[in-house]
């Protein structure tokens, strides 16, 4: 089969270059966003979930390893760092709201963070998870770069934490707005707060789709809960038996 | 050119954050300290530089894209996730539902009291 040879050589090249992983990530995400918009961005067509499913399927079919994929994916993953720093900007621009709603923000985020981390540890313990798994799950509600840092510090597995963080965000984005309306929380600012505390950046992305005000508050809550969890969680686990 | 200035600014603050964490042995990830340093700088300056504002908006609007490569890592941990399937499922669903409810409930309870004006908005 002399004709299949150039194709095989092409694949050897494609599998080795970071270009493939990077391009496929952007293609999958663009496709997922396009598909969502065509159907009016319903919650169940979550772009992150769709992209992940598509990329895992692609890697399975092509037999490409995750580390080969990540050679390209890391360029996008790296941007989580500057994106975390960038959270200071909406935080600064919402300072008037901060002053007005400081009570709801302080108590909502503070208690939400302590409750979120403690409930994660207790639920995992109840389900029979071992200590490393409990520590891996504990920072699940915090945005990935912060959660990975915390996980490493308290004895979890950082890259597994990243996966769980993404899944938590997808769950929160799927059920959050519906659940909050159901419980009678109609203030978009407070809905945003809860989304940011429970479902970090993916919840924030969903909140921005629903309303810019909800998105801004979700971003604010995500930044504050990230800081609060980074300070509080090592302390909470320190006192755990 | 604006996005280069913007990204440079963000990376400089991230680097300052990472350096502070290492030098002062802080128990917080570097980007978080970078965020706090940037926030302090913005308050000191009194406004947001347009280039940084633009870059931050670009990054944050598509924040969910940045989680995709980490999420694909689920395939590596398929076995680990299946072993702990029950703990993972329970924590991710029940934990997230409870966190949403508790946060919104506490925020609602603490917000109403200070002024009667906010009642008009309901």
Interface residues (C-beta under 8 A of the other chain):
Chain A: X21 X25 X26 X28 X29 X47 X48 X51 X52 X55 X56 X59 X60 X66 X69 X70 X73 X74 X76 X77 X79 X80 X81 X82 X83 X84 X85 X86 X87 X88 X89 X90 X91 X92 X93 X101 X103 X104 X105 X106 X107 X108 X109 X111 X112 X115 X116 X119 X120 X123 X124 X126 X127 X128 X129 X133 X137 X140 X141 X144 X145 X146 X148 X149 X150 X153 X159 X160 X162 X163 X164 X165 X166 X167 X168 X169 X171 X172 X175 X176 X179 X180 X183 X185 X186 X187 X190 X191 X193 X194 X195 X197 X198 X199 X201 X202 X204 X205 X208 X219 X221 X223 X226 X227 X230 X231 X234
Chain B: X7 X10 X11 X13 X14 X17 X27 X28 X29 X30 X31 X32 X34 X35 X36 X38 X39 X42 X43 X48 X52 X53 X55 X56 X59 X60 X61 X62 X63 X64 X65 X66 X67 X68 X69 X70 X71 X72 X73 X74 X75 X76 X77 X80 X81 X84 X86 X87 X88 X90 X91 X92 X93 X94 X95 X96 X97 X98 X99 X100 X101 X102 X103 X104 X105 X106 X107 X108 X109 X110 X111 X113 X114 X121 X122
